[in-house]
Amino acid sequence: MAPSSTSANDGTTIVVAPEYHPRDFASYMSLVHYIEDELMDEYDLHGSVQLAPFHPRFVFDGNDDDGIDNHTNRGPYPMFHVLREDEVSRAVDGLDGDAGRVWRRNVDLLMRMEERYGREGAVRALTLGWEEGEGGGGGGGPPDGMDKLLMEVRESFRQRDN
């Protein structure tokens, strides 16, 4: 594991950890909770940084395993996105204090992708072949009309803001 950035001025670091429970989401989340509860306490990092977990089998609490919104936190490998609190706060301020806005926009996009391309097509577009059973190594580009769909989602959120 190596951080993607080493500058003291960088506000984000992504740690890719392919060996940390790639097939066992519950064990991976136990590691995440250990980092949040033990290590962040030990090094007095609460209020300074926050951790965003990503995993190939990520499932939000109370969600079905196959919920399309789980894909907002899925990735080809277990990963930790370490963010500086002050930069997160500034970004949220830029969204009128609505921290969930970006997540809602992403879920809206995923739901529209599922409507337009079907469940299988949406997942294939999101994973581009890295999901188990897809053969890995990429599955081509985005589906036809994806650029138009992105514009529709962007415009719908602009209209909601006005």
C-alpha positions in Angstrom: 0.0 0.0 0.0 1.3 3.4 -0.9 -0.5 6.7 -0.6 -1.3 8.4 -4.0 0.1 11.7 -2.7 2.8 12.8 -0.3 2.6 16.6 -0.3 1.7 18.3 3.0 -0.7 20.6 1.0 -2.6 17.8 -0.7 -6.1 17.4 0.8 -6.9 13.9 -0.3 -5.1 10.5 -0.3 -6.4 7.3 -1.8 -5.0 4.1 -0.3 -5.6 1.1 -2.6 -5.5 -2.1 -0.5 -6.1 -5.1 -2.7 -5.0 -7.6 -0.1 -7.5 -6.4 2.6 -10.5 -8.7 2.2 -11.4 -8.1 -1.5 -14.1 -10.8 -1.3 -15.3 -10.3 2.3 -17.0 -6.9 2.7 -17.9 -7.5 6.4 -14.2 -8.2 7.3 -13.2 -5.1 5.3 -15.7 -3.0 7.2 -14.3 -4.3 10.5 -10.9 -3.0 9.4 -12.5 0.4 8.5 -14.2 0.6 11.9 -10.9 -0.3 13.6 -9.2 2.5 11.7 -12.0 5.0 12.6 -12.4 3.9 16.2 -8.9 3.0 17.3 -6.3 4.5 15.0 -8.0 7.8 14.5 -8.4 8.1 18.3 -4.8 7.0 19.0 -3.5 9.7 16.6 -6.1 12.3 17.5 -7.3 12.5 13.9 -11.1 13.0 14.5 -12.0 16.4 13.3 -8.9 16.5 11.1 -9.6 13.7 8.6 -12.4 11.4 7.5 -12.3 8.1 5.9 -14.5 7.1 2.9 -14.4 3.3 2.2 -14.7 1.7 -1.2 -15.0 -2.0 -1.9 -16.0 -4.3 -4.8 -18.9 -5.6 -2.7 -19.9 -2.4 -0.9 -23.4 -2.4 0.6 -24.9 0.4 2.6 -26.4 -0.5 6.0 -30.0 -1.6 5.5 -29.7 -1.9 1.8 -30.1 -4.9 -0.5 -26.9 -6.3 -1.9 -28.0 -5.5 -5.4 -29.2 -2.0 -4.8 -27.8 0.2 -7.6 -26.9 3.0 -5.1 -24.3 0.7 -3.6 -22.2 1.4 -6.7 -21.4 4.9 -5.4 -18.9 3.2 -3.0 -17.8 0.3 -5.1 -14.5 0.0 -6.8 -12.2 -2.7 -8.3 -10.3 -3.1 -5.0 -10.7 -2.3 -1.4 -9.7 1.4 -1.0 -9.7 4.1 1.6 -10.2 7.7 0.6 -8.7 9.9 3.3 -10.0 13.4 3.2 -9.1 16.5 5.2 -12.1 17.7 7.3 -11.4 21.4 6.5 -11.5 20.7 2.8 -14.7 18.7 3.1 -16.2 21.5 5.1 -15.3 24.0 2.4 -16.8 21.8 -0.3 -20.0 21.3 1.7 -20.2 25.1 2.2 -20.0 25.4 -1.6 -23.1 23.2 -1.8 -25.1 25.4 0.5 -24.3 23.1 3.5 -25.9 20.1 1.8 -23.3 17.3 2.2 -25.7 14.7 0.6 -26.2 16.6 -2.6 -23.3 15.0 -4.5 -24.4 11.5 -3.3 -28.0 12.1 -4.3 -26.9 13.3 -7.8 -24.8 10.2 -8.2 -27.7 7.9 -7.1 -30.0 9.7 -9.5 -27.5 9.0 -12.3 -27.3 5.4 -11.3 -31.1 5.0 -11.2 -31.4 6.6 -14.7 -28.7 4.4 -16.0 -30.6 1.4 -14.7 -33.8 2.6 -16.3 -32.2 3.3 -19.6 -29.7 0.4 -19.9 -31.2 -2.2 -17.6 -29.6 -3.5 -14.5 -26.9 -5.5 -16.3 -26.1 -2.7 -18.7 -25.7 -0.2 -15.9 -23.4 -2.4 -13.9 -21.4 -3.3 -16.9 -21.0 0.4 -17.7 -19.9 1.2 -14.1 -17.5 -1.6 -13.8 -16.1 -1.8 -17.3 -15.5 -5.5 -16.8 -13.7 -5.5 -13.4 -16.5 -7.3 -11.5 -16.0 -11.0 -10.8 -17.0 -13.1 -13.8 -16.5 -10.3 -16.3 -13.0 -11.3 -17.3 -11.3 -8.1 -15.9 -9.1 -5.8 -18.0 -11.9 -3.6 -19.2 -15.1 -4.1 -21.0 -15.1 -1.3 -23.5 -16.3 2.2 -23.3 -19.5 3.7 -21.9 -22.8 2.7 -23.5 -24.4 4.7 -26.3 -26.1 7.9 -25.1 -24.2 8.0 -21.8 -23.0 11.6 -22.5 -26.6 12.7 -23.0 -27.7 11.0 -19.8 -25.0 12.8 -17.8 -26.2 16.1 -19.3 -29.8 15.3 -18.3 -28.8 14.5 -14.7 -26.6 17.7 -14.5 -29.5 19.8 -15.8 -32.1 18.3 -13.5 -29.9 19.2 -10.5 -29.4 22.7 -11.8 -33.2 23.1 -12.1 -33.7 21.8 -8.5 -31.2 24.4 -7.3 -33.1 27.3 -8.9 
